[in-house]
Amino acid sequence: MQAILDALSDPTRRAALAVLWCGGEHCVCELMARLGASQSRMSRHMKVLREAGLVLDRRDAQWVRYRRDPNLACELATVVDAVLAAERRPERKAA
C-alpha cells in the first residue's frame, strides 16, 4: 500500500495515471507530449507506477506501452479513483 501512496504523491504520475485510467495503451512518447515531460523523466515516473502495481507495460518494437493493470484489487482501484477524482475538483478557498 505504501508504494501506491508514494506513486500517487507526484503530480506528473497522477496525470499519467489519469490518462491510462480511462483505458487503452499509451507509449511514453504519447505521455510526454500530453504532459510536457522529458523522455527520461516520464520513463522514471512510469517505472514507479509499474513497480507500485498500478500499470502494466508491454514492449512494442522500440516503444514501451503502458496500460492500467486490470488485475488491481478493487479496494486499491477505489483509492486511485478517489485520488484522481479529487485531482479534477477545483480547490476550495479557506474561509
GIJOUR-V683495 format. One record per residue. N is the residue number from 1. RES is the residue in three letters. PHI is phi in radians with two decimals (* if undefined). OMEGA is omega in radians with two decimals (NA if undefined). D_FIRST is the distance of its C-alpha to the first C-alpha in Angstrom with 2 decimals. Layout:
BEGIN
n=N res=RES phi=PHI omega=OMEGA d_first=D_FIRST
n=N res=RES phi=PHI omega=OMEGA d_first=D_FIRST
END
This chain:
BEGIN
n=1 res=MET phi=* omega=-3.12 d_first=0.00
n=2 res=GLN phi=-1.10 omega=3.13 d_first=3.81
n=3 res=ALA phi=-1.09 omega=3.13 d_first=5.46
n=4 res=ILE phi=-1.20 omega=3.12 d_first=5.22
n=5 res=LEU phi=-1.11 omega=3.08 d_first=6.39
n=6 res=ASP phi=-1.10 omega=-3.14 d_first=8.67
n=7 res=ALA phi=-1.09 omega=-3.11 d_first=9.90
n=8 res=LEU phi=-1.37 omega=-3.07 d_first=10.76
n=9 res=SER phi=-1.34 omega=-3.08 d_first=12.55
n=10 res=ASP phi=-1.75 omega=-3.11 d_first=15.49
n=11 res=PRO phi=-1.06 omega=3.13 d_first=18.26
n=12 res=THR phi=-1.19 omega=3.11 d_first=19.39
n=13 res=ARG phi=-1.15 omega=3.10 d_first=16.11
n=14 res=ARG phi=-1.11 omega=3.13 d_first=15.91
n=15 res=ALA phi=-1.14 omega=3.10 d_first=19.55
n=16 res=ALA phi=-1.12 omega=3.13 d_first=19.18
n=17 res=LEU phi=-1.12 omega=3.11 d_first=16.44
n=18 res=ALA phi=-1.07 omega=3.10 d_first=18.84
n=19 res=VAL phi=-1.12 omega=-3.09 d_first=21.56
n=20 res=LEU phi=-1.28 omega=-3.06 d_first=19.75
n=21 res=TRP phi=-1.16 omega=3.14 d_first=18.34
n=22 res=CYS phi=-1.33 omega=3.12 d_first=22.00
n=23 res=GLY phi=1.89 omega=3.13 d_first=22.60
n=24 res=GLY phi=1.49 omega=3.11 d_first=24.59
n=25 res=GLU phi=-1.93 omega=3.12 d_first=24.23
n=26 res=HIS phi=-2.43 omega=3.08 d_first=24.79
n=27 res=CYS phi=-1.53 omega=-3.13 d_first=25.79
n=28 res=VAL phi=-1.00 omega=-3.11 d_first=25.01
n=29 res=CYS phi=-1.11 omega=3.09 d_first=28.55
n=30 res=GLU phi=-1.18 omega=3.13 d_first=28.04
n=31 res=LEU phi=-1.15 omega=3.09 d_first=24.90
n=32 res=MET phi=-1.00 omega=-3.10 d_first=26.86
n=33 res=ALA phi=-1.11 omega=-3.11 d_first=29.73
n=34 res=ARG phi=-1.25 omega=-3.02 d_first=27.83
n=35 res=LEU phi=-1.86 omega=3.12 d_first=25.74
n=36 res=GLY phi=1.16 omega=-3.13 d_first=28.37
n=37 res=ALA phi=-1.99 omega=3.08 d_first=26.42
n=38 res=SER phi=-1.27 omega=-3.12 d_first=27.93
n=39 res=GLN phi=-1.08 omega=-3.10 d_first=27.26
n=40 res=SER phi=-1.14 omega=3.13 d_first=25.75
n=41 res=ARG phi=-1.14 omega=-3.13 d_first=23.46
n=42 res=MET phi=-1.15 omega=3.12 d_first=22.34
n=43 res=SER phi=-1.09 omega=3.11 d_first=21.82
n=44 res=ARG phi=-1.11 omega=3.12 d_first=19.61
n=45 res=HIS phi=-1.11 omega=-3.13 d_first=17.43
n=46 res=MET phi=-1.18 omega=3.08 d_first=17.32
n=47 res=LYS phi=-1.09 omega=3.12 d_first=16.40
n=48 res=VAL phi=-1.09 omega=3.14 d_first=13.23
n=49 res=LEU phi=-1.12 omega=3.13 d_first=12.39
n=50 res=ARG phi=-1.18 omega=-3.13 d_first=13.51
n=51 res=GLU phi=-1.15 omega=3.07 d_first=11.66
n=52 res=ALA phi=-1.37 omega=3.12 d_first=8.26
n=53 res=GLY phi=1.49 omega=-3.11 d_first=9.81
n=54 res=LEU phi=-1.54 omega=-3.12 d_first=10.92
n=55 res=VAL phi=-2.31 omega=3.03 d_first=14.55
n=56 res=LEU phi=-1.98 omega=3.08 d_first=17.15
n=57 res=ASP phi=-2.12 omega=-3.14 d_first=20.15
n=58 res=ARG phi=-2.56 omega=3.11 d_first=23.73
n=59 res=ARG phi=-1.38 omega=3.13 d_first=26.65
n=60 res=ASP phi=-2.36 omega=-3.04 d_first=29.74
n=61 res=ALA phi=1.01 omega=-3.13 d_first=32.64
n=62 res=GLN phi=-1.53 omega=-3.12 d_first=31.86
n=63 res=TRP phi=-1.75 omega=2.95 d_first=28.99
n=64 res=VAL phi=-2.01 omega=-3.12 d_first=25.34
n=65 res=ARG phi=-1.82 omega=-3.11 d_first=24.23
n=66 res=TYR phi=-2.05 omega=3.05 d_first=20.74
n=67 res=ARG phi=-2.62 omega=3.08 d_first=19.62
n=68 res=ARG phi=-1.06 omega=3.09 d_first=16.79
n=69 res=ASP phi=-1.33 omega=-3.10 d_first=15.24
n=70 res=PRO phi=-1.22 omega=-3.12 d_first=17.09
n=71 res=ASN phi=-1.69 omega=3.11 d_first=15.19
n=72 res=LEU phi=-1.09 omega=-3.14 d_first=11.81
n=73 res=ALA phi=-0.95 omega=-3.10 d_first=11.10
n=74 res=CYS phi=-0.94 omega=-3.12 d_first=13.00
n=75 res=GLU phi=-1.09 omega=-3.14 d_first=10.59
n=76 res=LEU phi=-1.28 omega=3.07 d_first=8.18
n=77 res=ALA phi=-1.08 omega=3.11 d_first=11.56
n=78 res=THR phi=-1.14 omega=3.09 d_first=12.67
n=79 res=VAL phi=-1.10 omega=3.14 d_first=10.17
n=80 res=VAL phi=-1.09 omega=3.10 d_first=11.38
n=81 res=ASP phi=-0.96 omega=-3.11 d_first=14.85
n=82 res=ALA phi=-1.14 omega=3.13 d_first=14.90
n=83 res=VAL phi=-1.12 omega=-3.13 d_first=14.01
n=84 res=LEU phi=-1.17 omega=3.09 d_first=16.61
n=85 res=ALA phi=-1.16 omega=3.12 d_first=19.05
n=86 res=ALA phi=-1.13 omega=3.13 d_first=18.88
n=87 res=GLU phi=-1.13 omega=-3.11 d_first=19.56
n=88 res=ARG phi=-1.39 omega=-3.11 d_first=22.67
n=89 res=ARG phi=-1.31 omega=3.05 d_first=24.05
n=90 res=PRO phi=-1.17 omega=-3.14 d_first=26.70
n=91 res=GLU phi=-1.25 omega=3.07 d_first=26.06
n=92 res=ARG phi=-1.56 omega=3.09 d_first=28.08
n=93 res=LYS phi=-1.46 omega=3.11 d_first=30.49
n=94 res=ALA phi=-1.19 omega=-3.14 d_first=30.58
n=95 res=ALA phi=-1.36 omega=NA d_first=33.72
END
